[in-house]
Amino acid sequence: MKRNKILALILTAALTLTTFVGCGSGDKKSAGGETKPKVMSLELADIKTLDSGLASDTASFTAVGAGFEGLARVNNGKVEKAGAESWEVSADKKTYTFKLRDYNWSDGKPVTAKDFVYGWTRILDPNTKSTYSFFIEGVKNAGKFMKGQAKAEDLGLKAKDDKTFVVELERPIPYFEEMISFPLLVPVREDIAKAQGDKYGTDPTKMVYNGPYTITAWQKGAKLTLKKNDKYYDKDAVKTDEVNLSVIKEMQTRYQMLMNKEIDAVAVTGEYIDKLKKDVEAGKISGIGQADPVSFYMIFNQTGKNKLLTNPKIRLAFSLAIDRETYVNKIYKRGFVAYGVVSPLIKTGDVEYRSKIEEPLKEVIAQKKDPKALFIEGLKELGLDPDPSKHTVRYLPQDSSAFDKQSAEFFQNQWKSKIGVNVQLDSAASFADYLKKTQDGNFEIAMSGWGADFNDPDSFIGLFQKDNGNNYGKYNSAKYEELLNKIKNETDNTKRLELFAQAEKLLINEDAGIAPIYYKDRRNFFQNSVKGLQHPAFGATYELKWIYNEGK
């Protein structure tokens, strides 16, 4: 699909959409006159952790965002004051002074600036092993602290008093006020986290919360239960007493539960999109289709045991052998084919990146290179047997669902038929299991996805910095690092645009560090009674603060 056609389709959708459907109102009461609890159930992917410092997936960020209140929160696409009632920015745009509101933890203790200092410092602390430390590496002395060359007290994170939190940056960050609403940057109670040690974030009953909900139960791989937080400063805005977030792997089960009114909201793929579209047209349910700044791509373990994946020609052969059009249209049945990693809608300043920068892989595809011949060239460079059939690679699916199995078999067939290499299909018991395996380097080739954390190409390009905890394939290029450093120190957006383009081309074409596959869209379906359900563009799957079922 041509670039302008993709943009025409995507730009018609808003980055964030709130659902306004249903009719009627009023509390339901039992026969005895008591008000029944207002309960909602939503489908959500498997949650990895409740520890804000270790969260790295949209499901975990959904849970963290429900249980914790940072400095700001996004409402209908706009950053609003939340834990901070105001803030000031210095003339050089390197110092932010936040005045906290008077609000409490669920155990009644006040939230203080020290809780923010500890929460943010913990992300940067190498002992935490956060894969998101890169997110706030712009804090003064953060780089030195992460390398053990500075102490925690040297960081640009200060509690001036109980209600004044000061952040000093190494350099101005143009999107910093967007960043502070991200669910990662929430306060953490030091006494609670230290008492739990490595177990913090695994047992919700041993945590305290300062957000719209408390998390009362977690059946891992099955369900997370949220209860309205009576200590929350804005509790009157929270209209639902209990929210259950359930893991439902199979699309057919999601479909049946929605149609049987056993669940309030689901996301689906494949043939079920068409089925549910008809139900929307018939007025049985409601739904949205919107752009999502998320890219999916193949990652190659470049430091693993399989020597094949150390060669850029071999990695490029795997990339070129994939028929992306067929995968997106016949297997995934949604989204848009990707030949780059920076998704449409992402901007550099006021300029939409993809409207100016052509997707780099298209240039290589136009050269009509033979994937098998390229693979053989790579084998010869490695001094290996030039017969592709004498070699094997392993592919790790993202989950154990029927869809993941179908996807894995598609890629297996593509590589076997076009290159001749043998492909062994590994397994992941759950999405959480897949995340652990990729983070631990226990894979050879896998599909990975990344949703932008803020509206700038750096959210994608910076992901493949050599020390980034989410660079699971361990891509490492001195030239790429040099470009990243130039980007960090460049304030002219026209120049930044060109630097991003150079980095993206290097990553995908010259080094084949990843193989882009598709840009995701969002297809959610829900009962007609659902109101206030927001789908943030960045971070979480859902914003749950304002959700409720009208008339129930």
N, C-alpha and C positions, 0 to 999 in steps of 0.2 A: 504494500500500500504506500503510495507516495506521501512524502512528508506533509505537503499542504493538505492532503485529504485527512491524514491523521489529526492534524491540528484543528481542522474544521469540525471534526467529530468530537474531539476532546474539549475544545474551548467552549462548546455549548453547555458543558457541565460545570457546576461550581465545585471548588475544592472542598467545601464543607456544606453539607445539606442537613437541615433539620426536618423531621417528618411532622407534618401537620395533617393528620387524618383522624377519622372517627367522629362520633357524635354522642351527645348525652353527657351527663355528669352526675355527681353525687356519690356519697359513700354507701357501700353495700353493708347492711347490718344483718346479723344472725337473727334467728327467731326470738332469741332472748333479749334482743335490743342492743347487744354489744357490737361495736364496729369490728368487722373482720379485717385482719391485716391485708394490706395491699401487696400482693406478691406478683412478680414478673419472672419469666424464664426466657433466657436467650441462649442461642448456640454460640460458642466461642472455641477457638483452637486451644489445644493443650497448653496450659500455663507452665512456664519453666520455674519461676520463683516469685516470691512476694517481697524479696529484698530489692529495693530500688537501685542499689548499687550494682546488682548482678543482672538486673532485667536487661534484655536485649531484643525481645520479640514483642509484637503488637498486643498479644494476649496478656502477657505479663504487665505491660504498660497500662492496659485497660484496668487490671486489678489494682495496680499501684495508684493510678489516677483516681480510682473510686475511694481508696482508703486514706489517701494522703492529700494534703493541700500545700502546694508550693507557693511561690510569690505571686504567681499569676495563673489564670486558667483561660482556655479558649472557649468562647461562647459564640456560636454561629459564625465561626471563622475570624472572630476578632479577639485579640488579647485583652483580657479584663483583669483588673486588680483582684487579688484573692487574699493570700496570706499577707501580702504587703498592701497597706492602705494608701501608700504613695511612694514615689522614688524620685531622686534627682540625679542628673548626669553632669559630670564636670565638663568644662569647656573643651578639653582635649578628647572627650568621649572615652576616657580610659577608666574612670572611676564612677561607680554606681552606688548610691546610698539609699538603702531601702528602709522605710519605717514600717514595722510590723504592726498589724492590728492586734487587739486584745482577743486572743482565742486560745483554746485549750486542747490538750490531748484527751483521749477517751477515758483516761484515768483521773481527769480533773486537773492535772498539772499544766501550767501555762507553756505555750510554745514560745521559745526564746531565740534570739539571734545565734546563740551558741549551738542550737539544734541545727540551724542551717550551715554554720561553719563546719560542724562535725559531719553532717550528711554529705556536703560537697567534698570535704577533705577525704572522706572515706572512699569516694569514687576514684580519686587520684592516687590513693595509697596502693602501692604495688601488692601489699599483702591481701588486699580485697580481691584482687584479680578481676577487676571489672573490665569487660570488653568495651565499655563506653567511656573510659578515661579520656579518650581523644576529644570527647564532646566539650570538655572545659579545659583543654590544654592551653587555651588562650589566657587563663588566669595567671597573674604575675607569679613567676618562679615555679609554675606547674611542671614544666619540662624538667627542671633541675630536681624537683621533689620526686618525680616519678623515676628518676635515675639514681636516687639516693644521694644527690649532691646538695640538697637543701632540706631543712626541717619543716615540719608542718606549720610552725609559727612564722616561717618565712613566706608562706603563701599569701597572695593578695585576697585573703578571706578573713575578715575581722568582725568581731562582735563589739561594737563601740560601746553599747550598753545592751540591756536585755531586749530592747525593742528596735535596735539599729544595727542592721547588717550591711557591711561595706564590702564591695567587690572591686578589686583593682585588676585591670587587664594589662597584658604585655603590649597590646596594640588595640586600636579601635576595632570592634567587630560590628559591622553594619546591621546584622540581624540578631544582636544580643537580646533585644527585648522580645523577640519571638522565642528565643532559646529558653528564657526563664519560665515559660509556661509548659515546658516539656516535662512529662511525669518523672523523669530521672532526677530532676533538681528539686527534690522535696526535703524537708527536714527529717532528721533521724535522731531519736533519743539515744544518747551515748550509753546510759546505764542499761537500757533494754538490749541494745545490740551487743554490748560487751558481755552481758550476762549469758547471752545465747551463743556467742562465739560463731563457729562455722555453721551452726544450726539456725542462725537468724534468717528469717524469711522462709522457713520450712514448716513452721507450726503457727498458724494465724492466731491461735488462742494465747500465745505468749508474746504478742506484739501489741503496741498501742497505736492508735490512729488519730489523725486530726482532720480527716476529710469528710465527705458527705456520708460515707458508710464505714462500718467496721466489718472486718472479715471474720466470720464466726466458725466456718468449717471449710475444709479442703480435702476432698476425696481425689487424690492425685490421678490424673488421667480420666477423671469422670465429671466432677462438679465442684464449683466454688460457690459458697453462700455468703452474700452480703446482707447486713442489717443496717437500717438507718441509724446514724450516729446522733444520739440525743445531745451530745456535747458539742456538736458542730455549730459554729457561729451562725451559719446561714441555713439552719435546719428547716425553716419554714419553706424554703425553695425545694426541698426534697420531698416529693409527693408519694414515693414508694417505700413501703416498710421493709421489703425483702426482695432481693434480686438473686436469682440462681443462674449461674453461667455454666452451661453443660457442654461437654465434649461429645460431639456426635460425628463420627468419622464418615459414615456412609451417606452419600447424597440422597439415596432413596429413603433412608430413615428420616433425614431432615425434612424431606418433602412430605412424607406421611404424617409426621408429627405436627407440621405447620397446618396441613389441611384438616387434621383431626383436632385442631386447637389445643394441642398438648404443649405447644411452645409459642412464644410471642414473636420471635424473630430468628431468621437463619440467613446464611449466605450459601449460595449453590454455584455449581459449575455445570458444564456440559448440557445434556438434553433437558435437565430440570429447569434451566433458565427459560426455555421455550414453553414448557408446561406451565410454569408459574406466571409467565407473561399472559397466557390465556386466562388464568384465574384472576389476574389483576384486571384484565379487560372485562371479565364477567362480574367484577365488583366483589369477589369473594375475599380477596386479600389486597394489600397495598405493596408497593415496591419502588425501589429506586435503582437507577443505573447512573453511575457517575464516574468521572475520571479519578484516578488514584495515582499519586506520584510514587509509584513502586515499580522497580525493575527486577526481572528474574534473569538469571544467567548461570552458565555452567562454571564451576570452580574446579581447578586442578591442583591436587596436592603436590606442590613442587619441591617439598622437602621430605616426602615419604619414601617408602621402600621401592616403589616402581620408578625405575630410572627413565622410562619412556616420557614421563610428564615433566622432566626437566628441560626438554627440547622444545623451543618455540614453534618449530615447523610441525611437530607432531601435535602440539596443542591446537595450532591453527587448522590442521587437517580435521581434527574432531569438530571444530567449530564450523568449517565449511561443509562438512558432510551432513549437517542437520538441515532438513527441509522445514524451515520455520513456519512458512505459510500453511503447510499441511498440519503441523502440530497445533498451531493456534486455531485454525478453522475446523479441524476434524477431531482433535483430542480435547483441547482445553475449551474450545467453543466460546471464547470471549477474549477480551483484551485486544492488543495490537502487536503485530510483529515488531521485534526490536533488532536493530543493527547497531545500536549504541547502548550506553549504560545510563546516561542522564535522561530521565523521562521527560516527555512533553509536560508543559505547564510550569516547569521550573524556570526561574528567571535569574538573570545576572543584572542586578539593579532593576530597571524597568523593562528590560529586554528579555523576551521569551527565548531561552537558549536554543531550542530546536528550530525556531523560525530563522535563525541565522547560521547555525552550524549543522551541516549534513552529517548523518549517521556514518561513522567511519568505515564500518564493515562493508558497506555498499561498494566502496572503492575496490576492495579486494574481490568481492563477488563478481564485479564487472570484468575482472581480469580472467574469469573462467578457469581458475586453477583447479587441477585435478587433486582431490583430497588424498587419494591413494598414492599418487606420485609424490606428493608433499610428505606424506607419512614415511615413505621409503627413503626419501632424502634425509629425513630426521634420523631414521634408524642407522643409516650409513654414517652420519655425523657422530653418532653415539658408539659406533663400532659394533653394532648388533646385527644379528641375522636380518637381511633385508626383506625377508618374507613376512608380511603382516600376520599371516595365519599362525605363525610360530609365537605370537605374543598375545598376552591377555591383560585386560584392565578390568577393574571393579567399579561398578556404578552403585551409588547409595541413594535409594528413594527417600522422599521426605517423610513418609509415613507408611502405614500398612493397608491403606484403603484401596478399593478397587481402582479408583482414579490414579493413584500413585503407581499401582502395578501396571496399568495400561500405559502410563507415561514412560515408565522404565523400559517396558518391552518395545516401545516405539524407538527410543534412543538406541537400545541394543540392536535392533534391526537396521537402523540407519547406519551405524558404525560398522556392523558386520557386512552389510551389502555393499557399501560404498568404499570402505577401506580394506575390509578383509580381516580385521582384528577381532579376536574373541572378547566377548564382554560378559563378565560374571555379574549377576545381579545380587547385591547384598540386601540386607533387610534392616528396617528400623521399626521397632515395636510401636513407637509413637513419635509425634513431632518432637517431644522433649528428648526422646532417645536419639533422634536424628541430630538435634542441636548439640547434644553432648558429644556425639561421635565426630561431628565436623569441627567443633571447638577443640577436641582432643587430638585432631589430626588423624582419626581412625577412619579414613576414607581415601579413595583415589580420585574419582570424579563424582560430583554431586551437583544437583540443582540448588542454587541459593537465591535468595531474594532480599532486596533492601528497599525499605520505604524511607523517603526523605524525612529527616528530622527538622529541617527548616528549609525555607525557600531560597536555595542557592545551590549551584552545581557542586559546590564543595562537599555537600552532604553525600554525594555519590563518588566524586573524584577522590576526596580525602579518605574514603573507606579503604583504599588499597595502598595507603602508606605502610611501609614495612613493619612498623611497630603497632599498627592499629589492631586491637584485639578481635575485630570482626573480619580481618583479612585471613580467613581460614585456609586459603590456598597458599599462603606465605609468599605471595608475589613480592619480589624485591628487585628494584631497578634504581641504580644511582641517578640515571637521567630523569626518571619519574620523580624521585625525591627532590631533585634540583628544581623541577617545575613546581612542585608543591610549595617549596620554600618561596619561590617567586610569587606565587599566588597569595600566600599569607601576607607578604609585605607589599602587595600592590593594592592601591585604593582606587585606581582608575578602572571603571567597569568595562570599558572598551578593551583595555589591555588584559583584564582578567578573563574576558570572554575568549580571547585568542589563546591565552595560556591554558585554559580549560580544554579547548579544542585540541591543542597539541598533546596534552596529557591523555585525553580520551583515545586519540588515534594511536599513541604509543602503547597504551594498555591493551587495546583490542586488536590492532592490526600487526604492529611490529613485534610485540612480545607475546601476543595471544595469552595474556594473563588470565583472562576470562573469555567466555563465549556468550554474548547476549542472546536471549531467546525471545522474551516478550515483555511488553509493558502491561501491567495489570490494570484492570478497571474494577469497579465495585458493583456487585449485584446483590442487593439485600432485599429480602421479602419479609413482610410482617403482617400481623393482624390489623384490621382496620381500626381497632381501638387504641393502637399504640400512638402515643404522642411524646414529643420532647426527646426522641432518640436522635442523637447527633453522631455523625461519622467524621471524626477529625481528619484533616488532610495529613497531619504529621503525628507520629507516635502511636497512639492507641487505636484499637479497632472501633471502640465505642467511647463516647462521653456519656456517663450514666447519671450525672447529677440531676438532670431535669426530666428523666424518663418517667412516664406513668401510663397506665391503662385507663382511658376515659370510660366512665360508665361501669367500672368494675371495682 
